[in-house]
């Protein structure tokens, strides 16, 4: 598919996400919500602060859905947490018909209706790493019904799934430089050395710094990533692709850091 080639040429998650949202809009999905976490526990969704979340939804919707934890009660989020593949949002009506919603579910459904999340599809990606999960919700533009979306999927669903799988695989390999928690070059360097099995004393010798300075950079990395231990920092930095980065190629539209 020619439409896949640009994904392979992206240099960052931000660049890819801008392109991907435009591509999905061509199929009628103008609002996307992607989440990838390597810290999920059995039966739980994990902490959103430990996840890579990409979205072009209204910020007020995200504030309520993500930051206030309503996503934990979202029917499609629950489905994605337990399954892989693609599913129509008609699933919501089918599974909730005939039973009374609890208070949290009613709040989520009311929130979705208020912001026009009425029709769409959800994809949950297969993951090889334990405690990892990733998925994307595709919300149809206003004016499209679920029947319209299901008709679009019948015609283009296979292509849409392939494109989203490629986007997901690219996201897991690209640096998430636009996130709020971005390591400094020195923090990246010390975490890489820790991941290579170096001790603080080893790192101090390699970088020609004292141990206290190395500790300061590690502490800064933990604070930046919002974790308690250096081991957690290494893992989270890996999820966000902020360590072991290749230097940009000279002459390939990028410049080396000064």
C-alpha positions in Angstrom: 0.0 0.0 0.0 1.5 3.3 -1.0 -0.3 5.0 1.9 2.0 3.1 4.3 5.3 4.4 3.0 5.2 7.9 4.7 4.8 6.1 8.0 8.2 4.5 7.5 9.8 7.9 6.9 8.6 9.7 10.1 11.3 10.9 12.5 9.2 11.4 15.7 5.9 10.4 17.2 4.6 13.9 16.9 5.2 14.0 13.2 3.7 10.6 12.7 0.6 11.5 14.8 -0.1 14.6 12.7 0.1 12.5 9.6 -2.0 9.7 11.0 -4.9 11.9 12.2 -5.1 13.4 8.7 -5.1 9.9 7.1 -7.9 8.6 9.4 -9.9 11.8 8.8 -10.1 10.8 5.1 -12.0 7.7 6.1 -14.4 9.7 8.3 -12.6 9.3 11.7 -11.7 12.9 12.8 -10.9 12.2 16.5 -8.5 9.6 17.7 -7.4 8.3 21.1 -4.3 6.1 21.2 -2.8 4.7 24.4 0.2 2.5 25.0 1.3 1.3 28.5 3.9 -1.2 29.6 2.8 -1.0 33.3 -0.6 -2.6 33.2 -1.4 -5.1 35.9 -3.8 -8.0 35.6 -7.4 -6.8 35.8 -6.4 -3.1 35.9 -5.7 -0.3 33.5 -2.6 1.1 35.2 -1.8 4.7 35.8 -2.3 7.1 32.8 0.8 8.9 33.9 2.8 5.8 33.0 1.2 5.5 29.5 1.9 7.2 26.2 -1.3 8.9 25.2 -1.9 10.5 21.9 -5.1 12.3 21.0 -6.7 15.1 19.2 -9.9 15.1 21.2 -11.2 18.3 23.0 -8.8 19.0 25.9 -11.8 19.3 28.3 -12.9 15.8 27.3 -9.5 14.4 27.9 -9.3 16.2 31.3 -12.5 14.4 32.4 -11.9 11.0 30.6 -8.2 10.6 31.4 -7.1 12.9 34.2 -10.2 12.2 36.3 -10.0 8.5 35.6 -13.3 8.0 33.8 -11.6 5.9 31.2 -11.6 3.1 33.7 -15.3 2.8 33.3 -15.5 3.2 29.5 -17.0 0.2 27.8 -14.6 0.2 24.8 -11.6 0.7 27.1 -12.7 -2.4 29.1 -13.1 -4.4 25.9 -9.6 -3.3 24.6 -8.1 -4.3 28.0 -9.4 -7.8 27.6 -9.3 -8.4 23.8 -7.3 -7.8 20.7 -8.7 -7.0 17.2 -11.2 -4.5 16.0 -14.8 -3.9 17.2 -17.7 -1.7 16.2 -19.1 0.7 18.8 -22.4 -1.1 18.2 -21.0 -3.4 20.8 -21.9 -0.8 23.4 -25.6 -0.9 22.6 -25.5 -4.7 22.4 -23.8 -5.3 25.7 -25.5 -2.7 27.7 -29.1 -3.3 26.5 -31.2 -5.0 29.1 -29.2 -4.0 32.1 -29.0 -1.0 34.4 -25.9 1.1 34.1 -24.0 1.9 37.3 -23.2 5.5 38.2 -19.7 5.6 36.7 -20.9 4.1 33.4 -23.7 6.6 33.2 -21.2 9.4 33.7 -19.0 8.1 30.9 -21.9 7.6 28.5 -23.1 11.2 29.3 -19.6 12.6 28.7 -19.3 10.8 25.4 -22.7 12.0 24.2 -21.9 15.6 25.3 -18.7 15.6 23.2 -20.2 13.8 20.2 -18.5 10.4 20.7 -21.5 8.5 19.2 -20.1 6.3 16.5 -16.8 4.7 15.8 -14.5 1.7 16.0 -11.9 0.5 18.5 -8.7 -1.4 17.8 -6.7 -3.3 20.4 -3.2 -4.4 19.3 -1.6 -7.7 20.2 1.4 -7.2 22.5 4.3 -9.6 23.1 5.5 -7.9 26.3 4.0 -8.8 29.7 1.9 -6.1 31.3 1.8 -4.2 28.0 -1.3 -3.0 26.2 -2.1 -0.6 23.3 -5.1 0.4 21.4 -6.8 3.2 19.5 -10.3 4.5 19.5 -11.5 6.0 16.1 -14.4 8.4 16.5 -16.5 9.2 13.5 -17.1 12.8 12.5 -20.3 14.4 13.6 -23.2 13.5 11.3 -22.1 9.9 10.7 -24.2 7.2 12.4 -22.9 3.9 13.6 -24.6 2.3 10.5 -22.5 4.7 8.4 -19.4 3.7 10.2 -20.1 0.0 9.8 -20.6 0.5 6.1 -17.2 2.3 5.9 -15.6 -0.5 7.7 -17.2 -3.1 5.5 -15.5 -1.4 2.5 -12.2 -0.1 4.0 -11.9 -1.9 7.3 -9.0 -4.1 6.3 -7.0 -1.2 5.0 -7.8 0.9 8.1 -6.7 -1.9 10.4 -3.4 -2.4 8.5 -2.7 1.4 8.6 -3.3 1.6 12.3 -1.2 -1.5 13.1 1.7 0.1 11.1 1.2 3.4 12.9 1.3 1.6 16.3 4.5 -0.2 15.4 6.1 3.0 14.3 5.0 4.8 17.5 6.7 2.2 19.6 10.0 2.8 17.8 10.0 6.6 17.5 11.0 9.1 20.1 8.1 10.7 21.9 9.7 14.1 22.0 6.5 16.1 22.3 5.5 14.6 25.6 5.5 16.6 28.8 8.1 14.4 30.3 11.2 14.6 28.2 14.6 13.8 29.5 17.6 16.0 29.1 20.5 14.6 27.0 22.5 14.0 30.1 19.6 12.2 31.8 19.2 10.1 28.7 22.9 9.3 28.7 23.1 8.1 32.4 19.9 6.0 32.0 21.4 4.3 28.9 24.5 3.5 30.9 22.4 2.1 33.8 20.5 0.0 31.2 23.9 -1.3 30.0 24.6 -2.6 33.5 27.0 0.2 34.6 27.1 1.2 38.3 27.1 4.8 39.5 30.9 4.6 40.0 31.3 3.2 36.5 29.2 6.0 35.0 31.1 8.7 37.0 34.4 7.4 35.5 33.0 7.1 31.9 31.5 10.6 32.0 34.4 12.1 34.0 32.1 13.3 36.7 31.8 12.6 40.4 29.2 10.1 41.7 27.1 12.9 43.3 26.6 14.5 39.8 25.6 11.1 38.4 23.1 10.7 41.3 21.7 14.2 40.5 21.1 13.3 36.9 19.4 10.0 37.9 17.3 11.8 40.4 16.3 14.3 37.8 15.4 11.5 35.4 13.2 9.8 38.0 11.5 13.1 38.7 11.0 13.9 35.1 9.4 10.5 34.4 7.4 10.5 37.6 8.8 7.2 39.0 10.4 6.2 42.3 13.3 3.9 41.2 16.0 4.1 38.6 14.8 0.7 37.3 11.3 2.1 36.7 12.9 5.1 35.0 14.8 2.9 32.6 11.7 1.0 31.7 9.5 4.0 31.3 12.2 5.8 29.2 12.2 2.7 27.0 8.5 2.8 26.6 8.7 6.5 25.6 11.7 5.7 23.3 13.8 8.3 25.1 17.0 6.2 25.5 19.2 4.5 22.9 18.2 6.9 20.3 20.1 7.1 16.9 21.7 10.4 16.1 19.8 12.1 13.2 21.5 11.5 9.8 23.4 14.4 8.5 22.0 15.5 5.1 18.7 13.7 5.7 16.7 16.8 6.7 18.0 16.9 10.2 20.9 18.5 12.0 23.1 17.1 14.7 22.8 18.6 18.2 25.4 21.3 18.7 
